Amino acid sequence: MTLTPLDIHNKEFSKGFRGYDEDEVNEFLDQIIKDYEQIIREKKELEEKLNAQTERLGHFTNIEETLNKSIVVAQEAAEDVKGNAQKEAKIILKEAEKNADRIVNESLSKARKIALEIEELKKQAKVFRTRLKMLIEAQLDLLKSDDWDHLMEFDIDATDLKVADLKVLEEDL
């Protein structure tokens, strides 16, 4: 049975010949010593448990702080990566737009050049057609002329021909 402060306070010792009964007082003191030793041991054990729990709590608090710092660092890194990616995307987009503008301008320039070449070829084809038509018409006129009929009328004996006759024939042609 453990003593409570109330037990100690209410304890009355019987009076003997020379005051309190010494054995009874000693027995009571032994009980108090025993109870206090037990309380001190329990207190020490509880303090050790408390210290261990405090250390664990400190360890977990450190882990929590480290994790929170890691999360903050990761968020900052993610924001940096995101910001850099957006910057790179803008740069790539601007370069693509410049290249697109350059390609469009080059294409327009080539298209204009080709259109001019086509116009020039059309003019050349028209001139060629006109010249060919004139040449063909001249050849047709030549074929239609009476000179061909006139040549067919000549009866020439190859043995009777002289150099002077050949000159006359050449003049007729």
C-alpha positions as CSV (number, residue, x, y, z in Angstrom):
1,M,0.0,0.0,0.0
2,T,1.4,3.4,-1.0
3,L,1.2,6.4,1.2
4,T,-0.5,9.5,0.1
5,P,0.3,13.0,1.5
6,L,-3.0,12.8,3.4
7,D,-1.8,9.5,5.1
8,I,1.4,11.1,6.2
9,H,-0.4,14.2,7.5
10,N,-3.0,12.2,9.4
11,K,-0.7,9.6,10.9
12,E,-0.7,9.5,14.7
13,F,1.8,7.6,16.7
14,S,0.8,6.1,19.9
15,K,2.5,7.4,22.9
16,G,4.7,5.2,24.8
17,F,6.7,5.6,28.0
18,R,9.2,7.9,26.5
19,G,7.0,9.5,23.8
20,Y,6.2,7.9,20.5
21,D,6.8,4.2,19.9
22,E,10.2,4.1,18.3
23,D,9.5,0.9,16.3
24,E,6.3,2.3,15.0
25,V,7.9,5.5,13.9
26,N,10.8,3.7,12.3
27,E,8.4,1.3,10.5
28,F,6.5,4.3,9.2
29,L,9.7,6.1,8.1
30,D,10.8,2.9,6.3
31,Q,7.4,2.8,4.5
32,I,7.8,6.5,3.5
33,I,11.4,5.8,2.3
34,K,10.3,2.8,0.3
35,D,7.4,4.8,-1.3
36,Y,9.6,7.8,-2.1
37,E,12.2,5.6,-3.6
38,Q,9.6,4.0,-5.8
39,I,8.2,7.5,-6.7
40,I,11.7,8.7,-7.5
41,R,12.4,5.7,-9.8
42,E,9.0,6.2,-11.5
43,K,9.8,9.9,-11.9
44,K,13.2,9.1,-13.3
45,E,11.7,6.5,-15.7
46,L,9.0,9.0,-16.7
47,E,11.6,11.7,-17.2
48,E,13.7,9.3,-19.4
49,K,10.6,8.4,-21.4
50,L,9.8,12.1,-21.7
51,N,13.3,12.9,-22.8
52,A,13.2,10.0,-25.4
53,Q,9.8,11.3,-26.6
54,T,11.1,14.8,-26.7
55,E,14.1,13.6,-28.8
56,R,11.8,11.7,-31.1
57,L,9.6,14.8,-31.4
58,G,12.7,16.9,-32.1
59,H,13.8,14.4,-34.7
60,F,10.4,14.4,-36.4
61,T,10.2,18.2,-36.1
62,N,13.6,18.3,-37.9
63,I,12.4,16.0,-40.5
64,E,9.2,18.1,-40.9
65,E,11.3,21.3,-41.2
66,T,13.6,19.6,-43.7
67,L,10.7,18.3,-45.7
68,N,9.0,21.8,-45.7
69,K,12.3,23.3,-46.8
70,S,12.7,20.7,-49.5
71,I,9.1,21.4,-50.7
72,V,9.8,25.1,-50.8
73,V,13.1,24.5,-52.7
74,A,11.3,22.1,-55.1
75,Q,8.5,24.7,-55.6
76,E,11.1,27.4,-56.3
77,A,13.0,25.1,-58.6
78,A,9.7,24.2,-60.4
79,E,8.9,27.9,-60.7
80,D,12.4,28.6,-62.1
81,V,12.1,25.7,-64.6
82,K,8.6,26.9,-65.6
83,G,9.9,30.4,-66.0
84,N,12.9,29.3,-68.0
85,A,10.7,27.1,-70.2
86,Q,8.3,30.0,-70.8
87,K,11.2,32.2,-71.7
88,E,12.6,29.6,-74.1
89,A,9.2,29.0,-75.6
90,K,8.9,32.8,-76.3
91,I,12.4,32.8,-77.8
92,I,11.6,29.8,-80.0
93,L,8.3,31.3,-81.0
94,K,9.9,34.6,-81.9
95,E,12.6,32.8,-84.0
96,A,9.9,30.7,-85.6
97,E,7.9,33.8,-86.5
98,K,11.0,35.4,-87.9
99,N,11.8,32.3,-90.0
100,A,8.2,32.2,-91.1
101,D,8.3,35.8,-92.1
102,R,11.6,35.3,-94.0
103,I,10.2,32.2,-95.7
104,V,7.0,34.0,-96.7
105,N,9.0,37.0,-98.0
106,E,11.4,34.7,-99.9
107,S,8.4,32.8,-101.3
108,L,6.7,36.0,-102.4
109,S,9.9,37.2,-104.0
110,K,10.3,34.0,-105.9
111,A,6.6,34.0,-106.9
112,R,7.0,37.6,-108.2
113,K,10.2,36.5,-110.1
114,I,8.4,33.5,-111.5
115,A,5.5,35.6,-112.5
116,L,7.8,38.0,-114.3
117,E,9.6,35.1,-116.0
118,I,6.2,33.7,-117.1
119,E,5.2,37.1,-118.6
120,E,8.6,37.3,-120.4
121,L,8.1,33.8,-121.7
122,K,4.6,34.7,-122.9
123,K,6.0,37.7,-124.7
124,Q,8.7,35.6,-126.3
125,A,6.2,32.9,-127.2
126,K,4.0,35.5,-128.8
127,V,6.9,37.0,-130.8
128,F,8.0,33.5,-131.8
129,R,4.5,32.6,-132.9
130,T,4.2,35.8,-134.9
131,R,7.6,35.2,-136.6
132,L,6.8,31.5,-137.3
133,K,3.4,32.5,-138.7
134,M,5.0,35.1,-140.9
135,L,7.7,32.6,-142.0
136,I,5.0,30.0,-142.8
137,E,2.9,32.5,-144.6
138,A,5.9,33.6,-146.6
139,Q,6.7,30.0,-147.4
140,L,3.1,29.4,-148.4
141,D,3.1,32.5,-150.6
142,L,6.3,31.2,-152.1
143,L,4.6,27.9,-152.8
144,K,1.6,29.6,-154.2
145,S,3.6,31.8,-156.5
146,D,3.6,31.2,-160.3
147,D,7.4,30.7,-160.3
148,W,6.9,27.0,-159.4
149,D,4.6,26.5,-162.3
150,H,6.9,28.4,-164.6
151,L,9.8,26.1,-163.6
152,M,7.8,23.1,-164.5
153,E,7.2,24.3,-167.9
154,F,10.9,24.3,-168.9
155,D,12.0,21.4,-171.0
156,I,15.7,21.2,-170.6
157,D,17.9,18.6,-172.0
158,A,20.9,18.2,-169.8
159,T,23.2,17.6,-172.7
160,D,22.3,20.9,-174.4
161,L,22.8,23.1,-171.4
162,K,25.5,25.7,-171.4
163,V,26.8,27.8,-168.7
164,A,24.9,30.8,-169.9
165,D,21.6,28.9,-169.8
166,L,22.3,28.0,-166.2
167,K,22.8,31.7,-165.3
168,V,19.4,32.5,-166.9
169,L,17.8,29.7,-164.9
170,E,19.4,31.0,-161.7
171,E,18.0,34.5,-162.4
172,D,14.5,33.1,-162.9
173,L,14.7,31.6,-159.5
